[in-house]
Amino acid sequence: MNRLLAEKVAIVTGGGRGIGKAIALRFAQEGCNLVLVSRTSIELEQTAEIIKKKFPVKVSVFEIDISHEAEVLSMAQKVYKDFGKISILINNAAIIGPIGEVSQIDGTDFLETLNINIGGTFFCTKAVIPYMKSQKIGCIINLSGGGGLNAFPYYDAYSASKSAIVRLTENFSLELEKFNINVTAISPGAVNTQMFFDQLKVDQESLGEKNWMALQNQLISGGESVDKAAELTLFLACQKGKEFSGRVISAIWDNWEDIAKKKEKIVNSDIFNMRRIVPKDREVEI
């Protein structure tokens, strides 16, 4: 253990299970004090107890709904009062939302997904910024993924929310650069979290043939290791440079350590950003 995050304070939304839990455990291993946030108190308490038994760090839990701004602002205020700083924010919490062809999706469920996934990311980011500004340093890492970078039919709410997070990541990074606050998004890969198992309960017709087959293959393979996402998140939390800020980095497909050694190739470029493809990009004249 190198204690790479000693004396740091990280807020991890969705920190009670899955990828959020893996990130929290990895951060604790490196000496980071933690604030775990979720709507499920039992999972939060269980994860907090595991961390406290294994690592000499402080852990607080907040059972709140991140789509409610007042609850998020109150949480951030309490964290800063108790810990004296907010070093890192991991916007991990999300729901998969309604699945199916657009005319079959319930509008209320669609909007609820946007409220939680986009609204939660926005509210949590907004809440920690004043404290990070006062510290003149901060790190924000958002969870996006393939659902936000490619067409993902039948997952309209989830896909739309993850795409929005990619754009917000770049916007925030440009807005906050002068305050020495880095904002990055990561794509964790197809991990067999509870969200994955919830999808297996959906009928094949609603999922679409391609998505249904992908889920079956993922079930057989066991999915990607959650540790890869945790390691990438740790790596980004330790970066002092700006080369990763505003970009989406894949835990599975990108060699991020190699990228860091060749930062001159991505600085002042749009590599690892989401962009519209125009004819010249494909050497086509229209």
PyMOL commands that set and color helices and strands:
alter all, ss='L'
color gray80, all
select helices_A, chain A and resi 18-29+41-54+69-83+102-104+107-135+146-148+156-179+194-199+204-207+209-221+226-237+256-261+263-265+279-282
alter helices_A, ss='H'
color red, helices_A
select strands_A, chain A and resi 9-13+33-38+59-63+88-91+138-143+181-187+248-250
alter strands_A, ss='S'
color yellow, strands_A
deselect
rebuild
show_as cartoon
